[in-house]
Amino acid sequence: MYLFILKRILQSIPVLLGVSLLTFIMVRSAPGGPFDQDRNVPPEVIKHLNEHYHLNDPLWKQYLDYLWSLLHGDFGPSFKFQSHTVNDLIAAGFPPTMELAFYATLFALIFGLIAGITASLKPNSLQDYVPMSTAMIGICMPSFVLGPLLLLIFGIWLQWLPVAGWGQIDGDKILPSVTLGAAYAAYIARISRGGMLEILSQDYIRTARAKGLSTARIVFVHALRGGITPVISFLGPAIAGLLAGSFVVETIFQIPGLGRFYVQAAFNRDYTMIMGCTIFFAFLIVIFNLLADVLLVLLNPKLRQEVSGGR
């Protein structure tokens, strides 16, 4: 297992290097610069700023210098918030983003598994069609449509929940979490339904039914572990997607998370902030994918044997 984890970590290094290089090229290829503002700035000031931040150096040298700083855990200074470093902004914005992703994941898992398991117990019946049709609606409706719709219904018309903020008013975390997690709940519902249908058709499940075991015992003791295996493999990229997809939700509900800093950095051409956020999110994607793979190996005896045999 340790060798498996080490191999995955080594494989992630060129991935992160590729992400950093592509992001650097795309950011520097965009027209304009970080100090191009609406107000008139004297050319001497812009020249001094470019020299101060080494933006006049050759691009290859700028990239290598950035990698060297990155190896020391330094994402560099922010060009927009000049009194803060990118590390400071990530440290300030990441906790709300992570908390939002956590609640959205809980919502997606709870409602997705309930819908998928319920549908798998009576396939091709009303008990199957209703949750799967609802899941299809969740997949087809993007967050920038669902968010304002929930905000309009529950925040303005019914006035049950706050329409903005994070942690200031009771209930202000519900609508953003549901908005972000709805699509993933729909995916988990369909994936868990397929996994449970495959397991429930196995011989040992039929034997358990013949012995007179209750449906609850068959589902939760014998079938659930194998049935949710596809969900576990989906969780890694799903959590990463929840973190990256929070940009729109944070903007809609005015959440002071990392997504808003990222969006502002794109508009302000804040090179270091864009680079830092992109690499940070890429690192998180690698970590969550690794955790999902490890958990999948621990739950699947066949994969565990393959990993042990490859040592």
SEBA-279751 format. One line per 8 residues: number of its first residue (from 1); their letters; for each residue x, z, y of C-alpha. Coordinates in pm, 1 decimal. Example, Ala and Ser with C-alpha at 12.3 -4.5 7.8 and 13.67 -1.06 7.14 Angstrom:
1) as) 1230.0:780.0:-450.0  1367.0:714.0:-106.0
This chain:
1) mylfilkr) 0.0:0.0:0.0  282.8:85.0:241.1  447.5:-250.8:171.1  114.2:-425.9:232.3  76.9:-253.3:570.1  437.9:-334.1:663.5  386.8:-702.2:579.7  75.3:-717.7:793.4
9) ilqsipvl) 257.8:-553.2:1085.2  545.2:-800.8:1058.1  297.6:-1089.5:1047.0  136.1:-966.4:1367.4  459.0:-986.6:1571.4  465.6:-1369.3:1602.6  90.7:-1360.6:1672.6  140.4:-1130.1:1970.0
17) lgvslltf) 435.8:-1336.5:2091.4  224.3:-1650.8:2069.6  -57.9:-1485.1:2262.6  181.1:-1370.5:2535.4  340.7:-1716.3:2565.8  10.5:-1906.1:2576.9  -135.1:-1661.3:2829.6  176.0:-1688.8:3046.9
25) imvrsapg) 159.9:-2069.5:3042.1  -211.6:-2085.7:3119.5  -192.9:-1827.6:3397.9  100.0:-1999.5:3567.2  -64.3:-2341.3:3525.7  -369.0:-2234.8:3727.2  -369.8:-2353.8:4089.8  -288.4:-2105.4:4360.8
33) gpfdqdrn) -97.9:-1780.8:4346.4  -158.0:-1406.0:4352.6  -104.4:-1387.7:4728.5  -329.8:-1676.6:4826.4  -608.0:-1500.9:5014.6  -889.7:-1607.9:5243.9  -712.6:-1455.1:5541.4  -410.9:-1628.5:5691.7
41) vppevikh) -84.2:-1482.4:5565.4  240.6:-1581.8:5739.4  466.6:-1795.9:5519.3  751.9:-1547.3:5568.8  541.4:-1268.2:5418.4  446.2:-1479.0:5116.3  809.3:-1576.4:5069.1  915.3:-1212.5:5082.9
49) lnehyhln) 645.9:-1112.0:4833.1  746.2:-1390.0:4593.5  1107.9:-1278.3:4612.3  1011.8:-914.0:4563.5  814.5:-990.1:4247.8  1066.2:-1254.5:4128.3  803.5:-1529.2:4136.6  1065.3:-1773.8:4264.7
57) dplwkqyl) 1272.5:-1738.8:3948.3  1252.7:-2009.5:3680.2  950.6:-1968.9:3456.2  1158.7:-1915.3:3144.1  1341.3:-1626.8:3315.0  1014.4:-1475.1:3436.7  877.1:-1484.7:3082.0  1188.4:-1330.6:2925.3
65) dylwsllh) 1197.0:-1059.0:3191.7  832.0:-984.8:3120.5  898.9:-961.4:2746.6  1186.5:-722.3:2812.0  959.3:-498.4:3019.9  692.3:-529.0:2752.7  930.1:-401.4:2486.2  969.1:-88.0:2698.6
73) gdfgpsfk) 590.9:-43.2:2725.6  576.6:-162.7:3086.1  308.8:-420.1:3174.7  444.3:-448.5:3527.3  293.0:-387.9:3873.1  -48.5:-512.6:3974.7  -37.8:-779.0:4245.4  -385.0:-685.9:4369.8
81) fqshtvnd) -367.4:-304.5:4349.9  -11.9:-273.1:4472.8  -10.6:106.7:4460.3  -88.6:98.2:4086.5  79.6:-45.4:3780.8  -104.8:-238.8:3511.9  -46.6:58.3:3280.7  -232.1:282.3:3526.9
89) liaagfpp) -528.9:44.5:3549.1  -549.9:2.5:3171.0  -534.4:380.1:3124.3  -815.5:423.8:3377.8  -1041.8:144.4:3254.0  -994.5:155.3:2878.0  -1174.9:486.0:2794.9  -1518.4:364.8:2919.4
97) tmelafya) -1464.7:30.2:2745.0  -1367.7:200.1:2418.5  -1660.3:440.3:2442.4  -1899.8:151.3:2503.1  -1759.0:-35.2:2201.9  -1790.6:280.4:1989.0  -2159.2:331.2:2071.1  -2229.0:-40.0:2025.6
105) tlfalifg) -2059.9:-29.2:1684.5  -2270.6:270.4:1580.3  -2586.0:91.6:1689.2  -2483.4:-227.5:1507.5  -2396.1:-43.5:1185.8  -2705.4:177.5:1174.7  -2964.0:-86.8:1255.5  -2780.9:-368.8:1080.5
113) liagitas) -2739.2:-181.0:751.6  -3095.7:-49.2:756.7  -3233.7:-398.8:816.6  -3006.6:-562.8:559.1  -3070.7:-308.2:284.4  -3445.0:-308.8:350.3  -3457.7:-689.0:330.6  -3252.2:-701.0:8.2
121) lkpnslqd) -3490.0:-471.7:-182.9  -3774.5:-726.3:-174.3  -3627.4:-1074.3:-112.3  -3855.2:-1356.9:-2.0  -4128.6:-1118.2:101.4  -4261.6:-987.2:431.5  -4016.5:-696.2:400.3  -3739.2:-956.4:399.1
129) yvpmstam) -3872.8:-1201.9:655.6  -3939.9:-955.1:937.4  -3590.5:-796.4:968.1  -3412.5:-1127.6:904.8  -3621.6:-1307.6:1166.3  -3544.1:-1028.4:1411.1  -3175.7:-1061.4:1322.0  -3187.0:-1433.4:1394.7
137) igicmpsf) -3330.3:-1360.6:1739.0  -3046.6:-1114.8:1800.1  -2789.0:-1375.5:1701.6  -2939.6:-1644.4:1925.0  -2979.2:-1425.4:2235.4  -2650.5:-1377.4:2427.2  -2569.8:-1052.0:2603.2  -2600.5:-1203.9:2951.7
145) vlgpllll) -2965.5:-1279.3:2868.6  -3048.9:-968.1:2667.4  -2890.7:-728.8:2919.0  -3098.1:-827.9:3224.0  -3408.0:-849.0:3002.2  -3366.4:-492.1:2873.4  -3278.7:-378.2:3223.1  -3594.1:-535.9:3361.0
153) ifgiwlqw) -3824.2:-393.1:3091.7  -3687.1:-43.1:3033.8  -3516.0:15.5:3366.0  -3747.2:-139.2:3626.2  -4092.0:-188.4:3473.7  -4113.8:117.6:3248.4  -3847.9:320.8:3434.7  -3744.5:496.1:3113.7
161) lpvagwgq) -3369.4:442.2:3141.9  -3111.5:406.3:3422.2  -3017.9:53.6:3521.5  -2648.9:112.0:3599.2  -2360.2:356.5:3570.1  -2176.2:523.6:3287.6  -2189.8:896.2:3224.3  -2350.2:992.7:3555.7
169) idgdkilp) -2718.0:1004.0:3448.5  -2873.0:1097.2:3115.1  -2946.3:785.9:2911.6  -2731.4:544.7:3112.0  -2528.2:456.8:2801.4  -2823.4:339.2:2592.4  -2900.8:-1.1:2742.7  -2536.4:-118.9:2763.2
177) svtlgaay) -2470.9:-9.0:2403.5  -2781.2:-185.8:2272.9  -2702.0:-499.1:2473.3  -2346.5:-517.7:2342.2  -2426.9:-423.0:1982.5  -2745.3:-625.6:1926.9  -2579.7:-948.9:1815.7  -2340.9:-763.6:1583.1
185) aayiaris) -2630.7:-565.1:1437.3  -2793.7:-897.9:1353.8  -2477.9:-1029.0:1185.6  -2435.0:-706.4:987.7  -2799.6:-726.0:877.4  -2752.5:-1073.5:732.8  -2413.9:-994.6:578.6  -2531.2:-668.6:419.4
193) rggmleil) -2843.7:-840.4:284.5  -2631.9:-1103.6:110.7  -2390.5:-844.2:-26.4  -2667.1:-618.2:-154.2  -2853.1:-908.9:-317.2  -2539.2:-1000.1:-509.0  -2481.4:-642.9:-626.1  -2846.7:-574.5:-711.2
201) sqdyirta) -2844.1:-871.8:-947.4  -2554.7:-730.8:-1153.0  -2605.7:-613.5:-1511.2  -2513.1:-252.3:-1442.9  -2785.4:-231.9:-1175.7  -3041.3:-363.0:-1423.6  -2919.0:-101.3:-1671.5  -2962.8:170.8:-1409.7
209) rakglsta) -3318.2:53.4:-1346.0  -3390.9:48.4:-1718.7  -3279.3:411.2:-1738.4  -3548.4:499.8:-1483.9  -3323.5:584.5:-1189.7  -3495.2:593.0:-851.8  -3451.1:309.6:-605.5  -3276.9:540.3:-358.8
217) rivfvhal) -3021.6:650.2:-620.1  -2958.7:291.9:-731.2  -2906.4:175.5:-374.6  -2699.8:459.2:-230.4  -2501.8:566.1:-538.7  -2449.5:247.0:-738.5  -2502.2:-55.4:-513.9  -2411.2:40.4:-158.6
225) rggitpvi) -2034.4:66.3:-206.0  -2006.4:-290.5:-332.8  -2283.3:-425.2:-114.1  -2122.0:-326.2:215.8  -1779.3:-466.2:123.8  -1845.0:-786.7:325.7  -1949.6:-567.0:617.9  -1617.1:-381.1:604.8
233) sflgpaia) -1424.8:-708.6:622.9  -1642.9:-809.8:919.4  -1585.9:-483.6:1107.6  -1227.2:-556.2:1213.3  -1295.7:-870.3:1415.8  -1636.7:-728.7:1514.8  -1488.6:-422.7:1685.7  -1231.6:-642.7:1854.6
241) gllagsfv) -1513.6:-871.1:1967.1  -1707.2:-574.4:2099.8  -1408.5:-468.6:2308.3  -1349.0:-818.7:2442.8  -1719.5:-892.0:2485.0  -1776.6:-588.0:2701.5  -1674.3:-784.0:3013.7  -2021.7:-925.5:3070.9
249) vetifqip) -2200.5:-601.8:2983.2  -1976.0:-395.8:3210.2  -2047.7:-634.6:3495.1  -2426.0:-627.8:3439.1  -2450.1:-248.1:3418.2  -2170.5:-169.0:3667.8  -1956.2:17.3:3415.4  -1607.5:107.2:3546.8
257) glgrfyvq) -1430.2:-24.0:3237.5  -1133.4:-245.0:3166.5  -1351.1:-554.6:3151.9  -1426.9:-538.1:3522.2  -1054.8:-510.0:3603.3  -994.7:-813.9:3383.9  -1261.6:-1020.7:3559.3  -1133.3:-916.8:3901.7
265) aafnrdyt) -777.4:-1003.6:3795.4  -888.9:-1356.4:3704.6  -1047.8:-1407.6:4046.6  -750.7:-1251.7:4227.1  -490.0:-1442.4:4018.7  -332.2:-1109.1:3934.1  -79.9:-1247.1:3684.3  47.1:-920.1:3544.5
273) mimgctif) -301.7:-771.2:3508.8  -426.1:-1077.2:3320.1  -117.7:-1076.3:3096.9  -135.7:-702.4:3036.4  -506.4:-697.4:2948.7  -478.5:-1002.2:2721.7  -183.3:-864.7:2526.7  -344.7:-520.8:2509.9
281) faflivif) -667.0:-664.4:2367.0  -468.9:-883.2:2125.4  -286.0:-572.2:2005.9  -618.4:-395.4:1950.4  -750.8:-693.5:1753.6  -445.1:-679.1:1526.8  -483.2:-303.1:1476.9  -854.8:-314.2:1394.8
289) nlladvll) -809.0:-608.8:1159.0  -533.4:-415.7:983.4  -752.2:-105.0:951.4  -1038.7:-315.9:812.7  -807.8:-476.1:555.4  -671.2:-138.4:445.8  -1021.3:5.2:411.9  -1128.8:-303.6:217.1
297) vllnpklr) -840.1:-259.4:-26.0  -924.5:108.4:-74.6  -1289.3:27.7:-151.5  -1222.7:-271.4:-379.7  -1040.2:-186.3:-706.7  -949.7:-553.4:-769.6  -781.8:-588.4:-431.7  -608.1:-255.0:-485.6
305) qevsggr) -462.0:-383.4:-812.8  -348.7:-705.9:-646.5  -177.5:-514.5:-366.8  -13.9:-277.8:-615.0  95.8:-572.1:-830.6  250.9:-747.6:-529.4  479.8:-456.0:-454.6
